[in-house]
Amino acid sequence: MAITCVGVLGSGIMGSGLAEVAARAGFKVIVRSRSQATADAVRTSIDKGLVKGIERGRTTEDERTAIIGRISTTEHLADLAGCDLVIESVVEDLAVKKALFTALDTIVRPGAILATNTSTLPVIDLAMATSRPESVCGLHFFNPAPAMKLVEVIRPLTASDETMAAVTEFAGTCGKDAVEARDRAGFIVNALLFPYLNNAVRMWEQGTASIEAIDTAMKGGCNFPMGPFALLDLVGLDTTVSILDALYEEFRDPHYAAMPTLRRMVSAGQLGRKTKRGFFTY
Ligand SMILES: NC(=O)c1ccc[n+]([C@@H]2O[C@H](COP(=O)([O-])OP(=O)(O)OC[C@H]3O[C@@H](n4cnc5c(N)ncnc54)[C@H](O)[C@@H]3O)[C@@H](O)[C@H]2O)c1
């Protein structure tokens, strides 16, 4: 199953990162957003990054021309018809994603793979919204996609071995380490990471140690690059609560029940770095 042309649905932070990763790896990429302007903005921002790369000596002018030349943009879903792989990376909303998968199924050539970058939603629900559940899987990239090495390759009950092999090879060509996981909320990384972050908040609420002490302890004691509170602020507390809610909904495990402080901070608009205030002030 040869992949040469990759469609990317969504022009957010992940859609943009995915388009860059695939174009850098030599794939022809079509970015589709709901408006031509936002699709074009993805191409422009990737180009800006490439120009910075040239200034820093990390990219050449020839590489820039080649990478940007492989990226086209559109607002029409129909333009994805000839893609071999489409990666959906729109808002984390099951109804929106299901409707897109149903529409893609009628547009994209038979046999092409439809993948989702969802962090928490059941991939099987997207597979069953199409007439080709054997060709649907998850491809979970991490943020920022160009820098992060890992891709979780998610196998819903219906995916064929051919589909899984093709997307695993695609991730490898993109220079990523692919690991396969079953279709469970949180997959591997988020299912392990978010109870840890939630428990750090619990430990602080119980008065075991200060925020600063917990961060210092986990950096020095585990060699983690940042402590749990700095990471919570980076991820965003709203995103954290929605991932914990998805995990709790799936497993009903109390370790996944978001600590009250997290919800109160979200209500207060203290979401972390993006609002300049979370557990720390920026
Ligand atoms: N941000 C992360 O750290 C991260 C990491 C891995 C995976 N993800 C997943 O990637 C996906 C996209 O996340 P993001 O962080 O890029 O979000 P984002 O908010 O930056 O972008 C969301 C995109 O969805 C589009 N969109 C919104 N409503 C839509 C609709 N009704 N129909 C079509 N498009 C619509 C927006 O225009 C935007 O282009 C989500 O499924 C998310 O769970 C995010």
The ligand as a Tripos MOL2 file, in Angstrom:
@<TRIPOS>MOLECULE
LIG
   44    48     1     0     0
SMALL
NO_CHARGES

@<TRIPOS>ATOM
      1 N1         -2.6720   20.1260   21.0770 N.am      1 LIG1
      2 C1         -2.0850   18.9820   21.4110 C.2       1 LIG1
      3 O1         -1.1750   18.9580   22.2570 O.2       1 LIG1
      4 C2         -2.5050   17.6910   20.7290 C.ar      1 LIG1
      5 C3         -1.6120   16.6150   20.7440 C.ar      1 LIG1
      6 C4         -1.9760   15.4260   20.0810 C.ar      1 LIG1
      7 C5         -3.2180   15.3370   19.4740 C.ar      1 LIG1
      8 N2         -4.0890   16.3900   19.5140 N.ar      1 LIG1
      9 C6         -5.3830   16.2460   18.8180 C.3       1 LIG1
     10 O2         -5.2890   16.9070   17.5620 O.3       1 LIG1
     11 C7         -6.5890   17.3900   17.1920 C.3       1 LIG1
     12 C8         -6.5010   18.8740   16.8840 C.3       1 LIG1
     13 O3         -6.0230   19.5230   18.0150 O.3       1 LIG1
     14 P1         -5.2690   20.9490   17.9590 P.3       1 LIG1
     15 O4         -4.5300   21.0580   19.2330 O.co2     1 LIG1
     16 O5         -4.5700   21.0890   16.6480 O.co2     1 LIG1
     17 O6         -6.5260   21.9150   18.0070 O.3       1 LIG1
     18 P2         -6.6820   23.4180   17.4770 P.3       1 LIG1
     19 O7         -7.7370   24.0150   18.3030 O.co2     1 LIG1
     20 O8         -5.3510   24.0780   17.3610 O.co2     1 LIG1
     21 O9         -7.2340   23.1850   15.9690 O.3       1 LIG1
     22 C9         -8.4960   22.6280   15.7250 C.3       1 LIG1
     23 C10        -8.8350   22.7200   14.2610 C.3       1 LIG1
     24 O10       -10.1630   22.1860   14.0820 O.3       1 LIG1
     25 C11       -10.8950   23.0710   13.2550 C.3       1 LIG1
     26 N3        -12.3070   22.9030   13.5360 N.ar      1 LIG1
     27 C12       -12.9950   23.3450   14.6170 C.ar      1 LIG1
     28 N4        -14.2970   23.0180   14.4990 N.ar      1 LIG1
     29 C13       -14.4180   22.3580   13.3180 C.ar      1 LIG1
     30 C14       -15.5120   21.7920   12.6210 C.ar      1 LIG1
     31 N5        -16.7540   21.8360   13.1370 N.pl3     1 LIG1
     32 N6        -15.2750   21.1910   11.4250 N.ar      1 LIG1
     33 C15       -14.0330   21.1440   10.8990 C.ar      1 LIG1
     34 N7        -12.9500   21.6810   11.5140 N.ar      1 LIG1
     35 C16       -13.1560   22.2790   12.7020 C.ar      1 LIG1
     36 C17       -10.3630   24.4400   13.6050 C.3       1 LIG1
     37 O11       -10.6780   25.3560   12.5900 O.3       1 LIG1
     38 C18        -8.8660   24.1380   13.7130 C.3       1 LIG1
     39 O12        -8.2870   24.1170   12.4100 O.3       1 LIG1
     40 C19        -7.5320   17.0270   18.3450 C.3       1 LIG1
     41 O13        -8.1730   15.8220   18.0420 O.3       1 LIG1
     42 C20        -6.5710   16.8670   19.5210 C.3       1 LIG1
     43 O14        -7.0730   16.0070   20.5090 O.3       1 LIG1
     44 C21        -3.7490   17.5850   20.1080 C.ar      1 LIG1
@<TRIPOS>BOND
     1     1     2 1
     2     2     3 2
     3     2     4 1
     4     4     5 ar
     5     4    44 ar
     6     5     6 ar
     7     6     7 ar
     8     7     8 ar
     9     8     9 1
    10     8    44 ar
    11     9    10 1
    12     9    42 1
    13    10    11 1
    14    11    12 1
    15    11    40 1
    16    12    13 1
    17    13    14 1
    18    14    15 2
    19    14    16 1
    20    14    17 1
    21    17    18 1
    22    18    19 2
    23    18    20 1
    24    18    21 1
    25    21    22 1
    26    22    23 1
    27    23    24 1
    28    23    38 1
    29    24    25 1
    30    25    26 1
    31    25    36 1
    32    26    27 ar
    33    26    35 ar
    34    27    28 ar
    35    28    29 ar
    36    29    30 ar
    37    29    35 ar
    38    30    31 1
    39    30    32 ar
    40    32    33 ar
    41    33    34 ar
    42    34    35 ar
    43    36    37 1
    44    36    38 1
    45    38    39 1
    46    40    41 1
    47    40    42 1
    48    42    43 1
@<TRIPOS>SUBSTRUCTURE
     1 LIG1         1 GROUP 0 **** ****
